[in-house]
């Protein structure tokens, strides 16, 4: 079914942003997300889920929510990215949902690229591939982990993708409604990839830009998260 917009009923796009201790970048990320152009006939809502931040992020987000610029939910404890995303998905009112990280590694100007295959009726799920676009700053350890996870997704699920671990993922609402997500942390990516493919839904890819950051700059994923991602792909398959 096509999600093509009409003059009577615009397509609402929900941007879901999980954040945890991102005081250095979240203000700029939100500015870019709010200003990012969408295709004609689309409207935007930005939903931020603060996952127990302790660095002042929560207060900043609350101010933005009170001004009406974003929708906002905060938790007292840090439960993990996967939990925050599941909260955001439940809050979303859009026909299309896009995941956005709370740092500056990804460029919100790529939203239009993610949306095009959906609006044309070509796809129900779209991933932004860093390896088909402009990629800088990715550590070799992360590059290796990404290649392994993508290989497993293709072998185990016939995904036919180049970037399984990309943060930029877009879904038609009805697709996520058919998936029972259990993720708590960074295993969201392999779990949703596995369960989308187990439904027989193809994953379309579009090129995006990416500028990696280091642990010193706030990057939170660690090697144990890579192990958990591999286990998730295996567990969901067998």
N, C-alpha and C positions, 0 to 999 in steps of 0.2 A: 504494500500500500504506500502510495506517495505521501510525503509530508509537505508537498508544495504549498506555499502560503497563498492565501487569497486576500482580496481587498476587504472582505467581510470579517475574516477571522485570521489574525496573524499567528504565526507559529511562535510559541513561547519556548525560549531556550533557557534552561536552568544551569548556571555555572556553579558547581559544587566545589568549595575550597576548604579542605581540612587543614588546620594550622596547629602548630605546637611550638611555642617559643620562637616566633618569627618577627620579633619587634624591629629588627634591622631591615626587613624587606617587605613586610605585609602591607604597609601603607602604599608603597609603590606598586606592588602586585595588584592591589585593589584598584588603584587609579587606572592602571593599564586595562584591567578586566572591565571596568565600568566604561572606559572610553573606547574599547575595541569595537570596530565596526562589524556589524552582522549583515548578511544578505538582506535585500529588500523584502519586506513582508514579515520580518522576524522582530520579536521583542525579547528583552533579556531580564532575568532576575538573577541576582548574585546571592548565594547562600554560603555563609561562612560558619564552619563548625570549629570552635576552639576546644582543643582536646586537653584541657587542664593546664594551660600555659601559666608560667610563674614569673615571666620577665616583663610584664606590662602589656603584653599583646591583648589580653582580655579587655582591659580598660579602653584601649584604643578602638577595638572593634565595637564595644558597647556604644561609644560615642557615635560611630558611623551608623550603627543600627538605629539609634535614637533620632538621627537626622534623616532617616528614611532611605539612605543610599543602599543599604544591604539588609538581608534577613540574617539573623544571628542566633546561634545556640552555643552555650558554653557548658562544659562539664567540669566538675570539681577535680576529678582525677584524670590522669593521662591513661587512656585505654588503648590508644593506637590508631593509626591511620585508617585501617579497615573499619573499625567501629565508628569513627567519625564520618566516614563516607556513607555507611549504612544509615546513620542519622540524617545526613544531608539528603540522601535519596528519598527518605520518607517525607522530608519537608518540602521537596521540590514539587512544583505545580506545572512544570513545562512538559511539552510533548517530547522534547529532546533534552538529554542531560549530558553535560560535559564535565569531566574531572579536570580541575586546575590545582596544581601544587601551590603552596603558600610562599614560594621563593621565586627567584628571578631566572631559573634555568630555562623556563619555557616562555614563549612569546604569545600573549593573547591575540595578537594580530593574526594568528593562525586559526582562530575560531572559524573564520569563513571557509577555510580549506576543509576543516573537519565537517562542516555542515553541508557543503555542496553535494556530496554523494547521497545524503539523506533527503535533502530537499528535492533532488531530481528523481527520487524513488529508486535509486540504484542500490542502496545499502540500508541496513537496520543498525549496524554496528560499524564504527569507523575508528581506527587507531592512527595516531600521528607518528610516523616513522622518522626517527632521528637519523637513521642510516640511509634514508632516501633523500634527506634534506641537507641542512647545514649543521654540522656537529663540531663543537670545539670543547675542549676542557674535560673530556671524559677520561678518568683514570683507567689504566690498563686493566686493573682488577675488575672494575665495573664493566668494562668492555667485554672481558672474557665471560663474566657472569651473564651478561645480556646475550651473548652468542650461544652459551649453553642452554639458557632458558628458551630462547627462540627455537633452537634445534629440537629440544624436547617437545615443545608445543606443536611443531610441525610433524614430528615423527609420531607422537602419541595421539594427536587430534586432527591431523591434516589441516592445520591452520593456514598454511601458505602465507606466512607473514615474515617480516624482516626485523620486527622490534616488539617482542612480547612484553618487555618491562617498561615501555613508554608510559609516562604519566598521562599523556593526552589520549583519553579514551572517550568516545561519544556513543550514546545509546538511545534508541527509541525507548520511550517509557515502558511500552508493553513487553519489551525484551527483558528488562530488569524485573518486571513484575512476575516473570516466569521462572526466575532464578532465586533459589534460597541461599543467599550468601551467609557464610559463617565467619568470614575473615575478621581478625582483630587488628593485625598489624599490616606489614607490607605484603602479606600473602594475598591481598586483594587482586593484584594483577594476574597471577597464575590461576587463582580460583575462578575469576570471572571469565578468563580466556577459556579454561577447560569447560565451564558450564555453558557458555555460549556455543562452543563447538559441539558439545554433546546434544544440544538442541538442533544441530544441523544448520545453524545460522552462519553464513559466511562473514568474514571480517575483511572489510575494505581498508586499505592503507592510503594515506596521503603524506607527502613530504612536509616536514616541519623543521624549524630551526631550534637549536639547543645549545646552551652554554653551561657546561657543568661547573659545579662548585665543589669545594673541598670540605673535609670535616671541620677544619678551622673556621670555615665560612658558614657552618651550620648544617651541612649535609648529615642526615641522621641514619641512613641505611648502613648496615654493617654486614660482615661476611656471614654471620649466623642467619641473617634474613635471606641470604641467597640459598643457604641450605634448606631453610623452611620453604622457600619458593619451589625448589626442586622436589621436595617431599610432597608439596601440595599438588603439583602436576601429576606425580605418580599416584598419589592417594585418590585423586578424583578420577583417574583412568581405571585403576584396578580395584 
